[in-house]
Amino acid sequence: MKIVFLLHNVYAIGGTVRTTLNLAAALTEHGGHEVEIVSMSRHRETPRFPVDPRIGLVPLVDTRDGSADSALPAYGEPAREFPAAEKRHKQYSLLHDQRVRAYLEERCDADVVIGTRPGVNVYLAKWGPKRALRLAQEHLRHDAHSKKLRSVLARYYRQLDAVVTVTEEDAAVYRARMVLPGVRVLSVPNIVPPAPVPPSDGTSKIIAAAGRLAPGKRYDLLLEAFTAVAAKEPDWELRIYGGGAQEERLRNLVSGLGLTGRARLMGAVSPIEPEFARASLVVSASDAESFGMTLVEAMRCGVPVVSTDAPLGPGEIITDGHDGRLVPVGDARALAEAMVELIEDETLRRSMGAAALESAHRYDPEPIVARYGLLFTQLGATRRRRAGQRLRGRAVNWARRKARSVRGTRPRRQTGQEGTRHEGRGHRAGGAAARPRTP
């Protein structure tokens, strides 16, 4: 079976790039499939993440300075088919529209085509080959999309075979809020390969955190919590790995909280597993997570995770009290108390680390590939039935629109009460004029 992934930019760094490459390699290694990754853009010569040599790479638009594509008129015009409500819209041009359509309609010979972000999924719904199974992966939460974008997606996702989220909680949200007749909506978690390093021995006095330095990751809350930890446990330090727009603000916060030399911003590091393996705790203070890749990567290193119970991923990854700790979102005190608990109880910390290592096998490549294989089989076997469901859904939507249209054009009628009052006034006036005067 040939499987094609449509990816925003395989040459960039990002969670979706990493998880797509993991899945593509696993489908090749464990599923025996032919896999190709089609990158909407290419901004550098080679990808930043290693790519399995058996996977084909097809870049569509070369966005590097001085490229032949950048000189084409269509390159300078905004995209017309990529949804304007999508956050990446400004990175797409009319040339992207043209190249993606040409690839999907003329060159794509896949049995399965998988889109990996909302705007790309719209491309797939518009032009994806009808003979292929067409799947939309959602790496962001339903509620992370704007209302306008969700309206666009609801219209186009009806034309696909399946929508695949990375958590069951998010799949339930899609099923409840987006009516998609004939479309399978389900969750399949990301693959997180085994760590390429020995697991942590749990003896270092290092707490690690990793991810984009963005507001939603709440590193400010983590630093606030660590202030309380540092006061009780002066030998422990916090290392934060990642880059982003909040770096300067966080450096100032470290200084302002008196944590210089105790809390360190380490910059972006890849792979992250060697750094996690040097730590005895990994902490996440996020307000929301679509999955929680770094949580599983830490568990792969035998490190217990203390995380906010943020929607949607952590609660499906961590079993509180068994392989990590879950605390309320936005609660610095609870975050600090959970860290201190595991710092002070080395036996508990090590047992949770061992449990985390065992729990992480849920994200092994083999079971995830098996789930996708079963999904492809089921989608192929139910195509005719689902097509009927889709047609019935369209008929129902048409009938509803028609009914609303008829109601909107029907002339307004006076109510009986208004007519009675009017007639009564006329009767009284007429009656007064008709009565003969008494001389």
VEXKE-187819 format. One record per residue (C-alpha): residue number from 1; residue in one letter; x, y, z. Coordinates in nm, 4 decimals. Layout:
<rs>
- seq | type | east | north | up
- NUM | a | X | Y | Z
...
</rs>
This chain:
<rs>
- seq | type | east | north | up
- 1 | m | 0.0000 | 0.0000 | 0.0000
- 2 | k | 0.1271 | 0.3479 | -0.0832
- 3 | i | 0.0691 | 0.6132 | 0.1813
- 4 | v | 0.1260 | 0.9850 | 0.1237
- 5 | f | 0.1502 | 1.2446 | 0.4002
- 6 | l | 0.0806 | 1.6101 | 0.3215
- 7 | l | 0.2962 | 1.8166 | 0.5578
- 8 | h | 0.3321 | 2.1930 | 0.5983
- 9 | n | 0.7148 | 2.1909 | 0.5957
- 10 | v | 0.9199 | 1.8771 | 0.6546
- 11 | y | 1.2357 | 2.0915 | 0.6574
- 12 | a | 1.1316 | 2.2774 | 0.9738
- 13 | i | 1.1397 | 2.1924 | 1.3461
- 14 | g | 0.8060 | 2.1175 | 1.5106
- 15 | g | 0.6018 | 1.8563 | 1.6906
- 16 | t | 0.3929 | 1.7676 | 1.3851
- 17 | v | 0.7062 | 1.7227 | 1.1729
- 18 | r | 0.8589 | 1.4918 | 1.4315
- 19 | t | 0.5451 | 1.2819 | 1.4850
- 20 | t | 0.4825 | 1.2524 | 1.1104
- 21 | l | 0.8381 | 1.1309 | 1.0505
- 22 | n | 0.8000 | 0.8800 | 1.3355
- 23 | l | 0.4751 | 0.7436 | 1.1921
- 24 | a | 0.6085 | 0.7383 | 0.8358
- 25 | a | 0.9160 | 0.5403 | 0.9415
- 26 | a | 0.7046 | 0.2973 | 1.1437
- 27 | l | 0.4601 | 0.2384 | 0.8569
- 28 | t | 0.7602 | 0.1557 | 0.6388
- 29 | e | 0.9426 | -0.0610 | 0.8943
- 30 | h | 0.6546 | -0.2413 | 1.0636
- 31 | g | 0.3757 | -0.2133 | 0.8078
- 32 | g | 0.5743 | -0.2776 | 0.4906
- 33 | h | 0.4142 | 0.0230 | 0.3197
- 34 | e | 0.5610 | 0.2568 | 0.0623
- 35 | v | 0.5573 | 0.6050 | 0.2167
- 36 | e | 0.6022 | 0.9484 | 0.0649
- 37 | i | 0.5988 | 1.2877 | 0.2400
- 38 | v | 0.4854 | 1.5840 | 0.0339
- 39 | s | 0.6062 | 1.9110 | 0.1845
- 40 | m | 0.4038 | 2.2203 | 0.0959
- 41 | s | 0.7170 | 2.4357 | 0.1359
- 42 | r | 1.0923 | 2.4002 | 0.1483
- 43 | h | 1.2989 | 2.6710 | 0.3159
- 44 | r | 1.6359 | 2.4898 | 0.3446
- 45 | e | 1.8387 | 2.2245 | 0.1652
- 46 | t | 1.7882 | 1.9340 | 0.4056
- 47 | p | 1.5389 | 1.8517 | 0.6823
- 48 | r | 1.6445 | 1.9287 | 1.0400
- 49 | f | 1.5172 | 1.5945 | 1.1693
- 50 | p | 1.6635 | 1.2699 | 1.0324
- 51 | v | 1.4458 | 1.1086 | 0.7657
- 52 | d | 1.4348 | 0.7344 | 0.7040
- 53 | p | 1.6053 | 0.6892 | 0.3627
- 54 | r | 1.3208 | 0.4624 | 0.2481
- 55 | i | 1.0764 | 0.7550 | 0.2681
- 56 | g | 1.0329 | 0.9679 | -0.0422
- 57 | l | 1.0357 | 1.3476 | -0.0045
- 58 | v | 0.8484 | 1.5706 | -0.2509
- 59 | p | 0.8808 | 1.9475 | -0.1895
- 60 | l | 0.6242 | 2.1511 | -0.3829
- 61 | v | 0.7270 | 2.5167 | -0.3418
- 62 | d | 1.0852 | 2.6323 | -0.2837
- 63 | t | 1.0656 | 2.9350 | -0.0545
- 64 | r | 1.4424 | 2.9907 | -0.0254
- 65 | d | 1.5753 | 3.3322 | -0.1216
- 66 | g | 1.6671 | 3.3407 | -0.4870
- 67 | s | 1.4869 | 3.0203 | -0.5776
- 68 | a | 1.3275 | 2.9862 | -0.9206
- 69 | d | 0.9861 | 2.9569 | -0.7543
- 70 | s | 1.0260 | 3.2899 | -0.5741
- 71 | a | 1.0526 | 3.4666 | -0.9101
- 72 | l | 0.7170 | 3.3376 | -1.0376
- 73 | p | 0.4212 | 3.5826 | -1.0317
- 74 | a | 0.1967 | 3.3355 | -0.8474
- 75 | y | 0.4509 | 3.3194 | -0.5641
- 76 | g | 0.3801 | 3.6815 | -0.4774
- 77 | e | 0.0017 | 3.6441 | -0.4704
- 78 | p | -0.1846 | 3.5214 | -0.1606
- 79 | a | -0.3403 | 3.1761 | -0.1579
- 80 | r | -0.7039 | 3.1616 | -0.2620
- 81 | e | -0.7861 | 2.8033 | -0.1651
- 82 | f | -0.5952 | 2.7725 | 0.1630
- 83 | p | -0.8436 | 2.8937 | 0.4291
- 84 | a | -0.7845 | 3.2534 | 0.5368
- 85 | a | -0.8803 | 3.1670 | 0.8964
- 86 | e | -0.5885 | 2.9213 | 0.9219
- 87 | k | -0.2937 | 3.0548 | 1.1227
- 88 | r | -0.0440 | 2.9679 | 0.8472
- 89 | h | -0.2364 | 3.1443 | 0.5715
- 90 | k | 0.0270 | 3.4154 | 0.5214
- 91 | q | 0.2849 | 3.1462 | 0.4453
- 92 | y | 0.0808 | 3.0173 | 0.1510
- 93 | s | 0.0663 | 3.1648 | -0.1962
- 94 | l | -0.1287 | 3.1153 | -0.5141
- 95 | l | 0.1674 | 2.9040 | -0.6270
- 96 | h | 0.0997 | 2.6669 | -0.3358
- 97 | d | -0.2618 | 2.6350 | -0.4486
- 98 | q | -0.1511 | 2.5528 | -0.8018
- 99 | r | 0.1243 | 2.3077 | -0.7093
- 100 | v | -0.0835 | 2.1184 | -0.4519
- 101 | r | -0.3754 | 2.0834 | -0.6921
- 102 | a | -0.1486 | 1.9634 | -0.9726
- 103 | y | 0.0146 | 1.7069 | -0.7451
- 104 | l | -0.3106 | 1.5686 | -0.6028
- 105 | e | -0.5057 | 1.5610 | -0.9297
- 106 | e | -0.2292 | 1.4586 | -1.1699
- 107 | r | 0.0616 | 1.2938 | -0.9885
- 108 | c | -0.0700 | 1.1320 | -0.6717
- 109 | d | -0.1013 | 0.7530 | -0.7049
- 110 | a | -0.1464 | 0.6787 | -0.3339
- 111 | d | -0.3876 | 0.4339 | -0.1758
- 112 | v | -0.4075 | 0.6534 | 0.1348
- 113 | v | -0.3483 | 1.0292 | 0.1638
- 114 | i | -0.3139 | 1.1842 | 0.5098
- 115 | g | -0.3252 | 1.5594 | 0.5722
- 116 | t | -0.1574 | 1.6889 | 0.8865
- 117 | r | -0.2941 | 2.0399 | 0.9518
- 118 | p | -0.6324 | 2.2106 | 0.8937
- 119 | g | -0.5484 | 2.4142 | 0.5832
- 120 | v | -0.3707 | 2.1209 | 0.4201
- 121 | n | -0.6708 | 1.9029 | 0.5032
- 122 | v | -0.8884 | 2.1485 | 0.3107
- 123 | y | -0.6573 | 2.1044 | 0.0115
- 124 | l | -0.7025 | 1.7283 | 0.0493
- 125 | a | -1.0814 | 1.7561 | 0.0625
- 126 | k | -1.0867 | 1.9774 | -0.2474
- 127 | w | -0.8487 | 1.7880 | -0.4730
- 128 | g | -0.7518 | 1.4563 | -0.3137
- 129 | p | -0.7867 | 1.1573 | -0.5467
- 130 | k | -1.1291 | 0.9972 | -0.4993
- 131 | r | -0.9866 | 0.6478 | -0.5429
- 132 | a | -0.7676 | 0.6953 | -0.2340
- 133 | l | -0.8701 | 0.6924 | 0.1300
- 134 | r | -0.8424 | 1.0502 | 0.2566
- 135 | l | -0.7676 | 1.1139 | 0.6238
- 136 | a | -0.7361 | 1.4402 | 0.8150
- 137 | q | -0.5047 | 1.4284 | 1.1145
- 138 | e | -0.5703 | 1.6918 | 1.3811
- 139 | h | -0.2615 | 1.7696 | 1.5881
- 140 | l | -0.4302 | 2.0686 | 1.7548
- 141 | r | -0.7343 | 2.0639 | 1.9795
- 142 | h | -1.0781 | 2.1346 | 1.8286
- 143 | d | -1.1176 | 2.4314 | 2.0635
- 144 | a | -0.7786 | 2.5728 | 1.9623
- 145 | h | -0.9260 | 2.6573 | 1.6209
- 146 | s | -1.1201 | 2.9788 | 1.5753
- 147 | k | -1.4963 | 2.9609 | 1.5281
- 148 | k | -1.4529 | 3.0786 | 1.1683
- 149 | l | -1.1995 | 2.8056 | 1.0906
- 150 | r | -1.4164 | 2.5380 | 1.2535
- 151 | s | -1.7016 | 2.6434 | 1.0254
- 152 | v | -1.4770 | 2.5981 | 0.7204
- 153 | l | -1.3496 | 2.2611 | 0.8424
- 154 | a | -1.7015 | 2.1325 | 0.9094
- 155 | r | -1.7857 | 2.1968 | 0.5441
- 156 | y | -1.4774 | 2.0283 | 0.3986
- 157 | y | -1.4201 | 1.7469 | 0.6467
- 158 | r | -1.7557 | 1.5979 | 0.5360
- 159 | q | -1.5843 | 1.4985 | 0.2105
- 160 | l | -1.3125 | 1.2915 | 0.3800
- 161 | d | -1.3064 | 0.9329 | 0.5024
- 162 | a | -1.1800 | 0.9942 | 0.8554
- 163 | v | -1.0694 | 1.2576 | 1.1038
- 164 | v | -0.7978 | 1.1313 | 1.3396
- 165 | t | -0.7154 | 1.3138 | 1.6633
- 166 | v | -0.4346 | 1.2329 | 1.9044
- 167 | t | -0.6542 | 1.2032 | 2.2166
- 168 | e | -0.9893 | 1.0347 | 2.2750
- 169 | e | -1.1153 | 1.3415 | 2.4599
- 170 | d | -1.0622 | 1.5560 | 2.1514
- 171 | a | -1.2237 | 1.2947 | 1.9261
- 172 | a | -1.5301 | 1.3084 | 2.1511
- 173 | v | -1.5403 | 1.6876 | 2.1117
- 174 | y | -1.5318 | 1.6560 | 1.7316
- 175 | r | -1.8056 | 1.3945 | 1.7347
- 176 | a | -2.0248 | 1.6147 | 1.9548
- 177 | r | -1.9700 | 1.9500 | 1.7829
- 178 | m | -1.8965 | 1.8764 | 1.4168
- 179 | v | -2.1616 | 1.6788 | 1.2286
- 180 | l | -1.9742 | 1.4654 | 0.9742
- 181 | p | -2.2028 | 1.1962 | 0.8247
- 182 | g | -2.0101 | 0.9064 | 0.6742
- 183 | v | -1.6817 | 1.0246 | 0.8263
- 184 | r | -1.5096 | 0.8134 | 1.0904
- 185 | v | -1.3892 | 1.0259 | 1.3842
- 186 | l | -1.1450 | 0.8518 | 1.6174
- 187 | s | -0.8211 | 0.8942 | 1.8091
- 188 | v | -0.4832 | 0.7328 | 1.7532
- 189 | p | -0.1976 | 0.8593 | 1.9742
- 190 | n | 0.1356 | 0.9685 | 1.8390
- 191 | i | 0.4225 | 0.7246 | 1.8146
- 192 | v | 0.7024 | 0.8034 | 2.0571
- 193 | p | 0.9978 | 0.5751 | 1.9842
- 194 | p | 1.2094 | 0.4288 | 2.2654
- 195 | a | 1.4753 | 0.6681 | 2.3928
- 196 | p | 1.8205 | 0.6269 | 2.2349
- 197 | v | 1.9853 | 0.6577 | 2.5791
- 198 | p | 1.9842 | 0.4570 | 2.9047
- 199 | p | 1.7060 | 0.5596 | 3.1444
- 200 | s | 1.7604 | 0.8039 | 3.4289
- 201 | d | 1.8860 | 0.6576 | 3.7564
- 202 | g | 1.6858 | 0.9178 | 3.9474
- 203 | t | 1.9822 | 1.0432 | 4.1505
- 204 | s | 2.0536 | 1.3807 | 3.9912
- 205 | k | 1.9152 | 1.6959 | 4.1474
- 206 | i | 1.7828 | 1.8289 | 3.8198
- 207 | i | 1.4262 | 1.9177 | 3.7211
- 208 | a | 1.3759 | 1.9535 | 3.3460
- 209 | a | 1.1076 | 2.1108 | 3.1272
- 210 | a | 1.0932 | 2.1387 | 2.7497
- 211 | g | 0.8842 | 2.3026 | 2.4808
- 212 | r | 0.8277 | 2.6297 | 2.2990
- 213 | l | 0.8769 | 2.9387 | 2.5133
- 214 | a | 0.5182 | 3.0461 | 2.4504
- 215 | p | 0.2511 | 3.1887 | 2.6848
- 216 | g | 0.0384 | 2.8726 | 2.6894
- 217 | k | 0.3283 | 2.6647 | 2.8233
- 218 | r | 0.3191 | 2.8742 | 3.1431
- 219 | y | 0.6890 | 2.8792 | 3.2225
- 220 | d | 0.6114 | 3.1828 | 3.4362
- 221 | l | 0.3956 | 2.9581 | 3.6568
- 222 | l | 0.6686 | 2.6944 | 3.6641
- 223 | l | 0.9272 | 2.9515 | 3.7763
- 224 | e | 0.6902 | 3.0765 | 4.0451
- 225 | a | 0.6438 | 2.7201 | 4.1706
- 226 | f | 1.0170 | 2.6528 | 4.1563
- 227 | t | 1.0792 | 2.9540 | 4.3783
- 228 | a | 0.9020 | 2.7656 | 4.6573
- 229 | v | 1.0902 | 2.4450 | 4.5728
- 230 | a | 1.4270 | 2.6224 | 4.5751
- 231 | a | 1.3582 | 2.7630 | 4.9208
- 232 | k | 1.3095 | 2.4103 | 5.0614
- 233 | e | 1.5521 | 2.2202 | 4.8389
- 234 | p | 1.8492 | 2.4506 | 4.7718
- 235 | d | 2.0563 | 2.1816 | 4.5948
- 236 | w | 1.8062 | 2.1293 | 4.3125
- 237 | e | 1.8068 | 2.3218 | 3.9846
- 238 | l | 1.5564 | 2.3749 | 3.7037
- 239 | r | 1.6578 | 2.3478 | 3.3363
- 240 | i | 1.4179 | 2.4725 | 3.0698
- 241 | y | 1.4848 | 2.3581 | 2.7112
- 242 | g | 1.3342 | 2.5410 | 2.4154
- 243 | g | 1.3267 | 2.8664 | 2.2255
- 244 | g | 1.0572 | 3.1169 | 2.1487
- 245 | a | 0.9202 | 3.4659 | 2.1753
- 246 | q | 0.9104 | 3.4688 | 2.5563
- 247 | e | 1.2793 | 3.4014 | 2.6096
- 248 | e | 1.3755 | 3.7560 | 2.7151
- 249 | r | 1.0717 | 3.7889 | 2.9427
- 250 | l | 1.1541 | 3.4605 | 3.1130
- 251 | r | 1.5196 | 3.5581 | 3.1617
- 252 | n | 1.4043 | 3.8748 | 3.3322
- 253 | l | 1.1648 | 3.6717 | 3.5454
- 254 | v | 1.4436 | 3.4354 | 3.6518
- 255 | s | 1.6450 | 3.7349 | 3.7645
- 256 | g | 1.3497 | 3.9051 | 3.9297
- 257 | l | 1.2626 | 3.5941 | 4.1328
- 258 | g | 1.6199 | 3.5558 | 4.2522
- 259 | l | 1.6670 | 3.2273 | 4.0654
- 260 | t | 1.9845 | 3.3167 | 3.8752
- 261 | g | 2.2071 | 3.0088 | 3.8732
- 262 | r | 1.9190 | 2.7915 | 3.9966
- 263 | a | 1.6848 | 2.8130 | 3.6974
- 264 | r | 1.8464 | 2.8055 | 3.3550
- 265 | l | 1.7141 | 2.8621 | 3.0025
- 266 | m | 1.9109 | 2.6068 | 2.8017
- 267 | g | 1.7904 | 2.6887 | 2.4486
- 268 | a | 1.6457 | 2.4457 | 2.1956
- 269 | v | 1.7997 | 2.0980 | 2.2074
- 270 | s | 1.7307 | 1.8039 | 1.9769
- 271 | p | 1.7105 | 1.5216 | 2.0562
- 272 | i | 1.5784 | 1.6014 | 2.4017
- 273 | e | 1.5983 | 1.2508 | 2.5497
- 274 | p | 1.9639 | 1.2738 | 2.6650
- 275 | e | 1.8730 | 1.5841 | 2.8661
- 276 | f | 1.5672 | 1.4168 | 3.0184
- 277 | a | 1.7795 | 1.1143 | 3.1116
- 278 | r | 2.0075 | 1.3458 | 3.3123
- 279 | a | 1.7087 | 1.4690 | 3.5147
- 280 | s | 1.5166 | 1.3112 | 3.8016
- 281 | l | 1.1924 | 1.4994 | 3.7360
- 282 | v | 1.0260 | 1.6515 | 3.4307
- 283 | v | 0.7601 | 1.9177 | 3.4808
- 284 | s | 0.4917 | 2.0681 | 3.2571
- 285 | a | 0.2857 | 2.3706 | 3.3639
- 286 | s | 0.0847 | 2.4110 | 3.0403
- 287 | d | -0.2653 | 2.5541 | 3.0280
- 288 | a | -0.3521 | 2.3182 | 2.7400
- 289 | e | -0.1902 | 2.0361 | 2.5435
- 290 | s | -0.3187 | 1.8743 | 2.2266
- 291 | f | -0.1144 | 1.5643 | 2.3144
- 292 | g | 0.1936 | 1.6118 | 2.5319
- 293 | m | 0.4845 | 1.4710 | 2.3332
- 294 | t | 0.7480 | 1.5779 | 2.5843
- 295 | l | 0.5613 | 1.3987 | 2.8636
- 296 | v | 0.5928 | 1.0650 | 2.6855
- 297 | e | 0.9542 | 1.1364 | 2.5873
- 298 | a | 1.0341 | 1.1924 | 2.9557
- 299 | m | 0.8563 | 0.8696 | 3.0512
- 300 | r | 1.0580 | 0.6891 | 2.7833
- 301 | c | 1.3636 | 0.7983 | 2.9813
- 302 | g | 1.2292 | 0.6511 | 3.3067
- 303 | v | 1.1548 | 0.9930 | 3.4538
- 304 | p | 0.8310 | 1.0653 | 3.6429
- 305 | v | 0.6402 | 1.3689 | 3.5188
- 306 | v | 0.4626 | 1.6324 | 3.7235
- 307 | s | 0.2069 | 1.8001 | 3.4972
- 308 | t | -0.0943 | 2.0221 | 3.5129
- 309 | d | -0.4090 | 1.8258 | 3.4306
- 310 | a | -0.4486 | 2.0363 | 3.1188
- 311 | p | -0.6881 | 1.9563 | 2.8385
- 312 | l | -0.6460 | 1.7307 | 2.6545
- 313 | g | -0.3373 | 1.5105 | 2.6653
- 314 | p | -0.1828 | 1.4773 | 3.0133
- 315 | g | -0.4782 | 1.2980 | 3.1714
- 316 | e | -0.4622 | 1.0287 | 2.9011
- 317 | i | -0.0845 | 0.9904 | 2.9366
- 318 | i | -0.0209 | 1.0096 | 3.3123
- 319 | t | -0.1861 | 0.7937 | 3.5786
- 320 | d | -0.1748 | 1.0174 | 3.8836
- 321 | g | 0.0185 | 0.8623 | 4.1700
- 322 | h | 0.1413 | 0.5701 | 3.9583
- 323 | d | 0.3774 | 0.6998 | 3.6886
- 324 | g | 0.3582 | 1.0738 | 3.7608
- 325 | r | 0.1514 | 1.3448 | 3.9223
- 326 | l | -0.1353 | 1.5578 | 3.7888
- 327 | v | -0.2157 | 1.8917 | 3.9524
- 328 | p | -0.4794 | 2.1579 | 3.8785
- 329 | v | -0.4135 | 2.3979 | 3.5915
- 330 | g | -0.2744 | 2.7348 | 3.7015
- 331 | d | -0.2000 | 2.6244 | 4.0595
- 332 | a | 0.1622 | 2.7121 | 4.1396
- 333 | r | 0.1331 | 2.5906 | 4.4974
- 334 | a | 0.0076 | 2.2447 | 4.3951
- 335 | l | 0.2819 | 2.2236 | 4.1325
- 336 | a | 0.5466 | 2.3080 | 4.3923
- 337 | e | 0.4069 | 2.0616 | 4.6472
- 338 | a | 0.4088 | 1.7772 | 4.3924
- 339 | m | 0.7709 | 1.8502 | 4.3029
- 340 | v | 0.8774 | 1.8648 | 4.6687
- 341 | e | 0.6952 | 1.5381 | 4.7404
- 342 | l | 0.8984 | 1.3521 | 4.4777
- 343 | i | 1.2218 | 1.5301 | 4.5684
- 344 | e | 1.1910 | 1.4278 | 4.9332
- 345 | d | 1.0776 | 1.0691 | 4.8675
- 346 | e | 1.3514 | 0.9059 | 4.6588
- 347 | t | 1.1861 | 0.5626 | 4.6769
- 348 | l | 0.8599 | 0.6992 | 4.5397
- 349 | r | 1.0456 | 0.8941 | 4.2713
- 350 | r | 1.2286 | 0.5849 | 4.1502
- 351 | s | 0.9194 | 0.3631 | 4.1553
- 352 | m | 0.7255 | 0.6216 | 3.9558
- 353 | g | 1.0150 | 0.6444 | 3.7099
- 354 | a | 1.0070 | 0.2669 | 3.6573
- 355 | a | 0.6281 | 0.2768 | 3.6132
- 356 | a | 0.6627 | 0.5640 | 3.3644
- 357 | l | 0.9092 | 0.3620 | 3.1566
- 358 | e | 0.6648 | 0.0709 | 3.1461
- 359 | s | 0.3618 | 0.2898 | 3.0693
- 360 | a | 0.5382 | 0.4501 | 2.7746
- 361 | h | 0.5225 | 0.1208 | 2.5805
- 362 | r | 0.1670 | 0.2225 | 2.4855
- 363 | y | 0.3328 | 0.4534 | 2.2332
- 364 | d | 0.5555 | 0.1888 | 2.0722
- 365 | p | 0.5511 | 0.1919 | 1.6904
- 366 | e | 0.4063 | -0.1586 | 1.6458
- 367 | p | 0.0658 | -0.1116 | 1.8170
- 368 | i | 0.0153 | 0.2305 | 1.6564
- 369 | v | 0.0919 | 0.0920 | 1.3098
- 370 | a | -0.1507 | -0.1939 | 1.3777
- 371 | r | -0.4246 | 0.0551 | 1.4658
- 372 | y | -0.3707 | 0.2456 | 1.1436
- 373 | g | -0.3683 | -0.0785 | 0.9451
- 374 | l | -0.7020 | -0.1778 | 1.0973
- 375 | l | -0.8414 | 0.1679 | 1.0254
- 376 | f | -0.7409 | 0.1502 | 0.6584
- 377 | t | -0.9064 | -0.1912 | 0.6269
- 378 | q | -1.2276 | -0.0761 | 0.7934
- 379 | l | -1.2487 | 0.2408 | 0.5870
- 380 | g | -1.2014 | 0.0450 | 0.2667
- 381 | a | -1.4680 | -0.2104 | 0.3637
- 382 | t | -1.7268 | 0.0544 | 0.4565
- 383 | r | -1.6813 | 0.2964 | 0.1680
- 384 | r | -2.0158 | 0.2297 | 0.0018
- 385 | r | -2.2130 | 0.2463 | 0.3257
- 386 | r | -2.0398 | 0.5648 | 0.4347
- 387 | a | -2.1003 | 0.7215 | 0.0930
- 388 | g | -2.4712 | 0.6580 | 0.1462
- 389 | q | -2.4553 | 0.8203 | 0.4890
- 390 | r | -2.2826 | 1.1188 | 0.3351
- 391 | l | -2.5490 | 1.1554 | 0.0664
- 392 | r | -2.8291 | 1.1323 | 0.3218
- 393 | g | -2.6532 | 1.3930 | 0.5322
- 394 | r | -2.6322 | 1.6260 | 0.2343
- 395 | a | -2.9998 | 1.5737 | 0.1617
- 396 | v | -3.0906 | 1.6596 | 0.5196
- 397 | n | -2.8720 | 1.9726 | 0.5102
- 398 | w | -3.0284 | 2.0773 | 0.1783
- 399 | a | -3.3788 | 2.0311 | 0.3194
- 400 | r | -3.2925 | 2.2393 | 0.6243
- 401 | r | -3.1433 | 2.5182 | 0.4153
- 402 | k | -3.4465 | 2.5132 | 0.1877
- 403 | a | -3.6822 | 2.5337 | 0.4855
- 404 | r | -3.4888 | 2.8284 | 0.6293
- 405 | s | -3.4950 | 2.9978 | 0.2882
- 406 | v | -3.8705 | 2.9556 | 0.2564
- 407 | r | -3.9274 | 3.0904 | 0.6051
- 408 | g | -3.7040 | 3.3869 | 0.5286
- 409 | t | -3.8921 | 3.4850 | 0.2105
- 410 | r | -4.2480 | 3.4276 | 0.3370
- 411 | p | -4.4344 | 3.7643 | 0.3814
- 412 | r | -4.5160 | 3.8583 | 0.7361
- 413 | r | -4.8797 | 3.8236 | 0.8341
- 414 | q | -5.0681 | 4.0302 | 1.0880
- 415 | t | -5.1615 | 3.8417 | 1.4009
- 416 | g | -5.5268 | 3.7714 | 1.4799
- 417 | q | -5.5089 | 3.9967 | 1.7835
- 418 | e | -5.3875 | 4.2891 | 1.5748
- 419 | g | -5.6628 | 4.2286 | 1.3179
- 420 | t | -5.9284 | 4.2084 | 1.5882
- 421 | r | -5.8187 | 4.5350 | 1.7400
- 422 | h | -5.8166 | 4.7019 | 1.3969
- 423 | e | -6.1552 | 4.5662 | 1.3054
- 424 | g | -6.2953 | 4.6714 | 1.6437
- 425 | r | -6.1773 | 5.0260 | 1.5951
- 426 | g | -6.3289 | 5.0390 | 1.2490
- 427 | h | -6.6577 | 4.8938 | 1.3758
- 428 | r | -6.6803 | 5.1518 | 1.6501
- 429 | a | -6.6089 | 5.4352 | 1.4109
- 430 | g | -6.8502 | 5.3091 | 1.1547
- 431 | g | -7.1163 | 5.2441 | 1.4140
- 432 | a | -7.0903 | 5.5958 | 1.5557
- 433 | a | -7.1327 | 5.7509 | 1.2126
- 434 | a | -7.4313 | 5.5345 | 1.1284
- 435 | r | -7.6269 | 5.6045 | 1.4410
- 436 | p | -7.9024 | 5.8636 | 1.3761
- 437 | r | -7.8853 | 6.1708 | 1.6004
- 438 | t | -8.1676 | 6.2296 | 1.8379
- 439 | p | -8.3306 | 6.5635 | 1.7609
</rs>
